[in-house]
Amino acid sequence: MACEHSHDGHTHDHPHDHPHSHDGHTHPHSHDHGGGPMDASKALALLTYMLDHNVHHCAELQDLGSALTGEAAHQVAHAVEAFDQANGYLASAIEELKKK
């Protein structure tokens, strides 16, 4: 499954397979980075993880939206578009960090 998005005039998708379901399971996240500037390699790793994670959730939303009808399906489609846009920004940030 992939989520397609556009940024910098290019449209592409990020394929992502995830071997487990999120039903009934939570993701504890801690983001305490010590308050100072983050090392670029650490930021690159974290952003890459977050993009992959978002792509997975985008694919889940696409699947969910295809099972809905009417206004609910319409609103989920907007959520997928928002994920796509956010993922494009994250991909651009990753590319910028890779240049350094």
N, C-alpha and C positions, 0 to 999 in steps of 0.2 A: 504494500500500500504506500502511496506517496501523496504528498501535499504539494500542489503546484503554486508557485508564487513568482512575482516579478520584482526586479529591482535593477537600477542602472540600465533600463531599457532591455533587459534580458529576462525571459521567462524560463523557469526551470523547476524541477521538482526534486525532492529529496526522498529517495526510497527508504523505507524503514520497516523492518520486520521486528516484532516484539514477541517473544515466546510465551508471555503470560498475560493473564487478564488482570484488570484493575478492580474487578468486582470485590467489594468488601475489604479492600486493602488500601492502606494509606501510605503516603510518602513523607516521612519526616525529613524536613530540610533545615539545615542550619547554615546561615550565611554570615557568620561572624568573621570578618576579614581583618580584624585588628584596627580598623579605623583609618589606616594609612593607605597610600596608593598601592594598588595590586601589581605584582610582577606580571609582565606581559604574557609569559608562557602559562602562568596559572590562570590568567583571564581567558586566554585562548582555549585552554582545556575546559574551563567552566562554561564558556559561551558555546563551545561545540557540544558539550553534554546537554545544555539547555535547549539548543536548537533541535537536536535529535529527539529530546523528550517532547518538545512542542510539536514536532512533525508527527510523532506517534499520536498525541492527543488530537491533532487536526484530523488525522485519518479516522480516529474513533468518532469524532463529531460528524465527519462526512457519512460514515456508515449509519450513525444514529439518524441524521437528517434524512437519509434516503428511506428510512423506515417510517417517517412521519409524513403528515399531509397538512395542507392549509398554512395558517399563519405560523404554527410551530415550526414547520419545515422551513418556512421563509426566514424566521429568526435564526434558526440553526445555520442556515446558509450564510447569513450575515456574520455569525460567529466564526465560521470557517474562513470567510474573507478577512476578518480581523486577524486570525491566526496567521494566514498567508502573509499579510502585510507585516506583522510583527516578525515572522520568520525571515522575511526579506531584509529587514533592518538588522537582525542578528547575523544573517549571512554576510551582509556588507561589513559589519563590525569585525567579523572573523577574518574576512579578506584584508581589511586594513591592518589587523594585528599580524597577519602572515607576512605583510610587506616589511615589517620591522625586523 
